[in-house]
Amino acid sequence: MNIIVVGTGYVGLVAGACLAKIGHQVTCVDIDKKKIARLKQGQIPIYEPGLSDVVKEEVAAGKLLFSTSLKDVLAKAKAIFIAVGTPMRRDGKADLQQVETVAKEIGKNIKDYKVIVNKSTVPVGTGQEVTEIIAQDYQGDFDVVSNPEFLREGCAVKDFLEPDRIVIGANSNRARDLMLEIYEPLDFKKITVSVESAEMIKYASNAFLATKISFINEIANICDIVGADVEDVARGMGLDNRIGPKFLKAGIGYGGSCFPKDVNALNQIAGTSGYDFKLLKAVIEVNIKQRLLVIDKLEELLDKIKDEPICILGLAFKANTDDVRESAAVDIIRTLTGLGASISTYDPEAAEQAKNIMNGGVKFFDDPYEAIKGAKALVIATEWPEFEKLDYKKIFGLLEDPKVLIDGRNLLDPDEMRKLGFKYVGVGRGKL
Ligand code: UDX
């Protein structure tokens, strides 16, 4: 099927490349001319394992094309996926400007029946809004469906090609059948619901996962007080099939382009509908507090923060990505530099992205040991597997007294680290 994907961010590019891989003829559209020029040469603007290979293969096979003009390519397509950004506004609501602009352009140029697919995470009711925008300029037949994406950064290609479920929200049989045809090559559970329910499934899923994280972080904080180990507690809880082991990893809180934005947006959706979503408010509050705990622990163990050399390992919001959006690590660094600390840092992939969004005062290194040398405290802020394999005996020698090690991701064995001599603090692993 001839398909257009508008937006070449994480979701758009992965969806476009993977839709080509499962047999469709795809054109990815973006208004960013430089990005499209680079993509045409096979250069991927993001670090995402496996994506580059799929893009190159599909481009070589002629199944994946790129364009800067939706208008030029619209006629041939049967379905247009909208996968543009819906960033968080200052008030926590989702900013729908980019979605609205694409809808307007579709309305002005569409000539026959097409299915417009909302893949961006949008508030309930946006499907209707997009329908109205298109109908202002086009009176013919078309359908707007919701097909939320659940892919995670770092394993996006696999998540797209082997999803737990495919959610299709359509209010007409014609649109639903076309969507089922698109996804026919993917033999995974498909659920067809109304547009509104599909929109809600995405928010509810992300909010639930964020709730799991904030919940285990609260348990971790109690574990610290009573002397229990949250890693053992999470393992014990996760063995109950009704709970499951995933998203029970305590740490410095969730970040990224989705959870903070979507949880805030759902809170706003509830608020504007006159509903007080108490649980969700607490989830947000706990997540903010969790980042600050690192600062509290440093203050306690170093006596003061001002002028103290502190090394932060990890800048990405999680491992296997170069994405620093809403990263807890970046947030912690900003707070520490604000308090006058002298920060050195290392990340295997995300340093360049972090440099773009951070003011001066932070020293970036290409080698973890160089970054650590001379610091009084080391904070592990991202769960990169390579941080687990570092030589901690050597690190102990590189650190200055009091040799504090704050393991914000519970990557290391507390007993081993304490045996080496570190003032080790994990998250919910019992008091020092
Ligand atoms: C998330 C959703 O998982 C995905 O379905 C949706 O499409 C987009 O948002 P992503 O943001 O890529 O994906 O990352 P994810 O792996 O879900 O992690 C989100 C954040 O939660 C990270 O900061 C991670 O470090 C944190 N996290 C995750 C925890 O702190 N503990 C956990 O147990 C799991």
Residues whose N, C-alpha, C, O or C-beta is under 5 A from the ligand:
A	BS01	UDX	E149 F150 L151 R152 E153 I213 F247 L248 K249 G251 G253 Y254 G255 G256 S257 C258 F259 F317 K318
